[in-house]
Amino acid sequence: MRKRRLGRSSIEVAPLCFGGNVFGWTVDERQSFALLDAFVDAGFNFIDTADVYSVWVSGNQGGESEAIIGKWQKARRNRDRLVIATKLGMAMGPQRKGLSRAYMRSAVEASLSRLRTDYIDLYQAHEDDAQTPMEETLAAFAELVKEGKVRVIGASNFTAPRLAQALSLSEKLGLPRYESLQPLYNLYDRDQFEPELAALTREKSVGVIPYYSLAAGFLSGKYRTPEDVASGARASRVAQRYLNERGKRVLAGLDQAAKATGRTQAQIALAWLLSHDEITAPIASATTLAQLAELAPAAGIVLDAATRGALDEASRIGA
């Protein structure tokens, strides 16, 4: 499988990233191990998680996903074959959030311990922190890189002006720069990334690893009526955001493309993302081996211009 360079770094990743938010939430440890085994066996190497996963689950403290990944990679002894990305900054509890140097120093040690590793390949600011000077955050990241605890840094949920400011500061101060951006981006959710962030990441060669690549499962085509989303961990998000006239139009476009190509709707939705030059690897989750087996072939699908154009039009905002 041909790998892609992450930004301007030396890290190379397969063109699909496993979203680890399901580990310790909708997937238990045993199933997590099976999914990770199958993912790596299929030729992939990129796994994304965060320290905050999954603090929202009753009885959880946060860090459950990292701990499962750490236990798995230690048991499989495959750390050198993996690119592990995690994030910090979202609230883990009282006084446990943000991107201050002091908090970052403690957060990275906690993540390293849970992941059972000496280094994090991609350490990301999970969200912007307007309360902390950007220079302090970037300098703290630089310390972690210099100490060998982090290889490359990235940003998530940043606006175009703030990402541009960070990239400019890194260049000016001679500090490591954000080599990746993790935005909300998929065939339905296009407004936050297009056009400003897309143009900026292309211009600055920042790798893009979008989350919610399948819009919480909506773009798989399995949610079409309120009855379809009556239950499930992501049901409320799907019902509130996607079950509308534009959502129906997007699904109709996916249905047509799937029928014409012999692929599934989920595969087409991921291939649409990968057809954009700035996209490095979409992040997608799976809770069953069957789901993972369906998603994996998307990495090798190349959409023709007519199919991509039809999908662009079907998902166009304001149509």
C-alpha positions as CSV (number, residue, x, y, z in Angstrom):
1,M,0.0,0.0,0.0
2,R,1.4,3.3,-1.0
3,K,1.9,5.6,2.0
4,R,1.6,9.4,2.1
5,R,3.9,11.9,3.8
6,L,2.4,13.7,6.8
7,G,2.9,17.4,6.0
8,R,6.6,18.2,5.6
9,S,7.7,15.6,8.2
10,S,9.5,12.3,7.6
11,I,6.4,10.3,8.8
12,E,4.6,8.3,6.2
13,V,1.1,6.9,6.8
14,A,-1.3,4.6,4.9
15,P,-4.2,6.6,3.4
16,L,-6.7,5.6,6.1
17,C,-6.5,6.3,9.8
18,F,-8.3,4.2,12.5
19,G,-10.3,6.5,14.8
20,G,-9.7,5.2,18.3
21,N,-12.6,7.1,20.0
22,V,-14.6,3.9,20.0
23,F,-12.1,2.0,22.2
24,G,-13.5,1.8,25.7
25,W,-16.8,3.3,24.6
26,T,-18.7,1.3,22.0
27,V,-16.0,-1.4,21.7
28,D,-14.6,-3.4,24.6
29,E,-10.9,-4.4,25.0
30,R,-11.2,-7.8,23.3
31,Q,-13.0,-6.4,20.3
32,S,-10.6,-3.5,20.1
33,F,-7.6,-5.9,19.9
34,A,-9.4,-7.8,17.1
35,L,-10.1,-4.6,15.1
36,L,-6.5,-3.3,15.5
37,D,-5.1,-6.7,14.5
38,A,-7.2,-6.7,11.3
39,F,-6.4,-3.1,10.6
40,V,-2.6,-3.7,10.7
41,D,-3.0,-7.0,8.8
42,A,-4.7,-5.1,6.0
43,G,-1.6,-3.0,5.5
44,F,-2.5,0.1,7.5
45,N,-0.4,1.8,10.2
46,F,-2.0,5.0,11.4
47,I,-4.1,5.1,14.6
48,D,-5.6,8.3,16.1
49,T,-6.8,8.7,19.7
50,A,-6.9,11.4,22.4
51,D,-6.5,11.6,26.2
52,V,-10.1,12.6,26.6
53,Y,-11.5,9.4,25.0
54,S,-13.8,8.5,26.5
55,V,-14.5,10.7,29.5
56,W,-18.1,11.1,28.6
57,V,-19.0,7.5,29.3
58,S,-20.4,6.8,32.8
59,G,-17.7,5.4,35.0
60,N,-14.8,6.4,32.7
61,Q,-12.1,8.8,33.7
62,G,-10.6,9.5,30.3
63,G,-7.6,7.8,28.8
64,E,-9.4,4.5,28.2
65,S,-8.7,4.5,24.5
66,E,-5.0,5.2,24.9
67,A,-4.8,2.4,27.5
68,I,-6.3,-0.1,25.2
69,I,-4.0,0.9,22.3
70,G,-1.0,0.7,24.6
71,K,-1.8,-2.7,26.0
72,W,-2.4,-4.0,22.4
73,Q,0.8,-2.7,20.9
74,K,2.8,-3.9,23.9
75,A,1.3,-7.4,23.5
76,R,1.9,-7.4,19.8
77,R,5.4,-5.9,20.0
78,N,4.7,-3.9,16.9
79,R,5.3,-0.3,18.1
80,D,7.9,0.3,15.4
81,R,5.4,-0.5,12.6
82,L,2.8,2.0,13.9
83,V,2.1,5.7,13.7
84,I,0.3,6.6,16.9
85,A,-1.4,10.0,17.1
86,T,-3.0,11.3,20.2
87,K,-4.3,14.7,21.4
88,L,-4.5,16.9,24.5
89,G,-6.2,20.0,25.5
90,M,-9.9,19.2,25.9
91,A,-11.2,19.0,29.5
92,M,-10.2,15.9,31.4
93,G,-11.5,17.3,34.6
94,P,-11.1,20.4,36.9
95,Q,-7.9,22.2,36.0
96,R,-7.0,19.5,33.5
97,K,-7.3,21.2,30.1
98,G,-5.7,23.7,27.8
99,L,-2.3,24.2,26.2
100,S,-0.2,25.8,28.9
101,R,3.3,24.5,29.3
102,A,2.7,23.2,32.8
103,Y,-0.4,21.2,31.8
104,M,1.3,19.9,28.6
105,R,4.2,18.5,30.6
106,S,1.8,16.5,32.8
107,A,-0.5,15.5,30.0
108,V,2.2,14.1,27.8
109,E,3.6,11.9,30.6
110,A,0.1,10.5,31.3
111,S,-0.5,9.7,27.6
112,L,3.0,8.1,27.3
113,S,2.2,5.9,30.3
114,R,-1.2,4.8,29.0
115,L,0.2,4.2,25.5
116,R,3.1,2.2,27.0
117,T,5.6,3.9,24.7
118,D,8.5,6.2,25.0
119,Y,7.3,8.5,22.2
120,I,4.2,9.8,20.4
121,D,4.5,10.0,16.7
122,L,1.9,12.8,16.2
123,Y,1.0,14.9,19.3
124,Q,-1.9,17.2,18.5
125,A,-3.6,20.2,20.2
126,H,-7.1,18.9,20.4
127,E,-8.6,22.4,20.2
128,D,-7.3,26.0,20.2
129,D,-6.6,27.6,23.6
130,A,-7.1,31.3,23.4
131,Q,-6.2,31.7,27.1
132,T,-2.6,30.6,26.6
133,P,-0.1,32.6,24.5
134,M,0.6,30.6,21.3
135,E,4.3,31.1,21.8
136,E,4.1,29.3,25.1
137,T,2.3,26.3,23.5
138,L,4.7,26.0,20.6
139,A,7.7,26.3,22.8
140,A,6.4,23.6,25.1
141,F,5.8,21.3,22.0
142,A,9.4,22.1,21.0
143,E,10.7,20.9,24.3
144,L,8.8,17.6,23.9
145,V,10.2,17.1,20.4
146,K,13.8,17.9,21.6
147,E,13.4,15.4,24.5
148,G,12.3,12.7,22.0
149,K,8.9,12.3,23.6
150,V,7.2,13.6,20.5
151,R,8.2,13.3,16.8
152,V,5.7,15.7,15.1
153,I,3.0,18.0,16.3
154,G,-0.4,18.8,14.8
155,A,-3.5,20.9,15.4
156,S,-7.2,20.0,15.6
157,N,-10.3,22.2,15.3
158,F,-8.3,25.3,14.5
159,T,-9.7,28.1,12.4
160,A,-7.7,29.2,9.4
161,P,-6.5,32.5,10.9
162,R,-5.3,30.8,14.1
163,L,-3.5,28.0,12.1
164,A,-1.9,30.6,9.9
165,Q,-0.8,32.5,13.0
166,A,0.7,29.4,14.5
167,L,2.6,28.4,11.3
168,S,3.9,32.0,11.0
169,L,5.1,32.0,14.6
170,S,6.9,28.6,14.2
171,E,8.8,29.9,11.2
172,K,9.6,33.2,12.9
173,L,10.8,31.6,16.2
174,G,12.4,28.5,14.7
175,L,10.1,26.2,16.5
176,P,8.4,22.9,15.3
177,R,5.3,23.7,13.2
178,Y,2.0,21.9,13.1
179,E,2.5,19.4,10.3
180,S,-1.1,18.2,10.3
181,L,-4.6,19.6,10.8
182,Q,-7.5,17.4,12.0
183,P,-10.7,19.2,11.0
184,L,-14.4,18.2,10.7
185,Y,-14.7,17.4,7.0
186,N,-16.8,15.0,5.0
187,L,-19.1,14.9,2.0
188,Y,-21.8,16.6,4.1
189,D,-19.8,18.8,6.5
190,R,-17.9,21.0,4.0
191,D,-18.4,24.5,5.4
192,Q,-15.8,24.5,8.2
193,F,-12.9,23.3,6.0
194,E,-13.7,24.8,2.6
195,P,-12.4,27.1,1.3
196,E,-10.0,28.8,3.8
197,L,-8.5,25.9,5.6
198,A,-8.3,23.9,2.4
199,A,-6.4,26.6,0.6
200,L,-4.1,27.2,3.6
201,T,-3.2,23.6,4.1
202,R,-2.4,23.3,0.4
203,E,-0.3,26.4,0.4
204,K,1.7,25.4,3.5
205,S,1.9,21.7,2.8
206,V,0.0,20.8,6.0
207,G,-1.3,17.2,6.0
208,V,-5.1,16.9,6.6
209,I,-6.6,14.0,8.6
210,P,-10.3,14.8,8.8
211,Y,-12.4,13.3,11.6
212,Y,-16.1,12.3,11.2
213,S,-15.2,11.2,7.7
214,L,-18.4,9.2,7.5
215,A,-20.5,11.8,9.4
216,A,-21.0,9.6,12.4
217,G,-22.1,6.8,10.1
218,F,-24.6,8.8,8.1
219,L,-22.6,8.5,4.9
220,S,-22.7,4.7,5.1
221,G,-26.3,5.0,4.0
222,K,-27.7,3.1,7.0
223,Y,-29.5,6.1,8.5
224,R,-32.3,7.4,6.3
225,T,-35.3,7.8,8.6
226,P,-35.9,8.8,12.2
227,E,-36.6,5.2,13.0
228,D,-33.1,4.2,11.7
229,V,-31.5,6.4,14.4
230,A,-33.8,5.5,17.3
231,S,-30.9,4.0,19.2
232,G,-27.1,4.0,19.1
233,A,-24.3,5.9,20.5
234,R,-24.4,8.6,17.8
235,A,-28.1,8.6,17.1
236,S,-28.9,12.1,18.4
237,R,-26.1,13.7,16.3
238,V,-27.2,12.0,13.1
239,A,-30.9,12.9,13.7
240,Q,-30.3,16.5,14.5
241,R,-27.7,17.3,11.9
242,Y,-28.0,15.1,8.9
243,L,-31.7,13.9,8.5
244,N,-32.8,16.8,6.3
245,E,-33.3,17.7,2.7
246,R,-29.7,18.3,2.0
247,G,-28.8,15.0,3.7
248,K,-31.2,13.2,1.5
249,R,-29.6,14.8,-1.5
250,V,-26.2,13.7,-0.4
251,L,-27.4,10.1,0.1
252,A,-29.0,10.1,-3.3
253,G,-25.7,11.1,-4.8
254,L,-23.9,8.4,-2.9
255,D,-26.5,5.8,-4.0
256,Q,-26.0,6.7,-7.6
257,A,-22.2,6.6,-7.4
258,A,-22.2,3.3,-5.5
259,K,-24.5,1.7,-8.1
260,A,-22.4,3.0,-11.0
261,T,-19.1,1.8,-9.5
262,G,-20.1,-1.3,-7.7
263,R,-18.8,0.1,-4.4
264,T,-20.6,0.9,-1.1
265,Q,-21.7,4.3,0.0
266,A,-19.1,4.4,2.8
267,Q,-16.3,3.5,0.4
268,I,-17.4,6.2,-2.0
269,A,-17.6,8.8,0.8
270,L,-14.0,8.0,1.8
271,A,-12.8,7.9,-1.7
272,W,-14.3,11.4,-2.3
273,L,-12.2,12.7,0.6
274,L,-9.1,11.0,-0.8
275,S,-9.7,12.6,-4.2
276,H,-8.7,16.0,-2.7
277,D,-4.9,16.6,-2.9
278,E,-4.7,18.1,0.6
279,I,-6.2,15.1,2.3
280,T,-3.5,12.7,3.8
281,A,-5.7,10.1,5.5
282,P,-9.4,10.3,6.5
283,I,-10.1,9.1,10.1
284,A,-12.8,6.5,10.3
285,S,-14.0,4.2,13.0
286,A,-15.3,0.6,13.0
287,T,-16.9,-1.4,15.7
288,T,-17.1,-4.7,13.9
289,L,-14.7,-6.6,11.7
290,A,-17.3,-6.5,8.9
291,Q,-17.4,-2.7,9.0
292,L,-13.6,-2.6,8.9
293,A,-13.5,-5.0,5.9
294,E,-15.9,-2.7,4.1
295,L,-13.9,0.5,4.8
296,A,-10.4,-0.8,3.9
297,P,-10.8,-1.0,0.1
298,A,-11.6,2.8,0.0
299,A,-7.9,3.5,0.2
300,G,-7.5,2.1,-3.3
301,I,-10.5,3.6,-5.0
302,V,-9.9,6.4,-7.6
303,L,-13.0,8.3,-8.5
304,D,-13.3,9.5,-12.1
305,A,-14.0,13.2,-12.7
306,A,-17.7,12.7,-13.6
307,T,-18.4,10.8,-10.3
308,R,-16.6,13.3,-8.2
309,G,-18.3,16.2,-9.9
310,A,-21.7,14.6,-9.3
311,L,-20.9,14.2,-5.7
312,D,-19.7,17.7,-5.4
313,E,-23.0,19.0,-6.8
314,A,-25.1,16.7,-4.7
315,S,-23.4,17.9,-1.5
316,R,-23.1,21.5,-2.5
317,I,-24.2,23.8,0.3
318,G,-27.2,26.1,-0.6
319,A,-28.2,24.1,-3.6
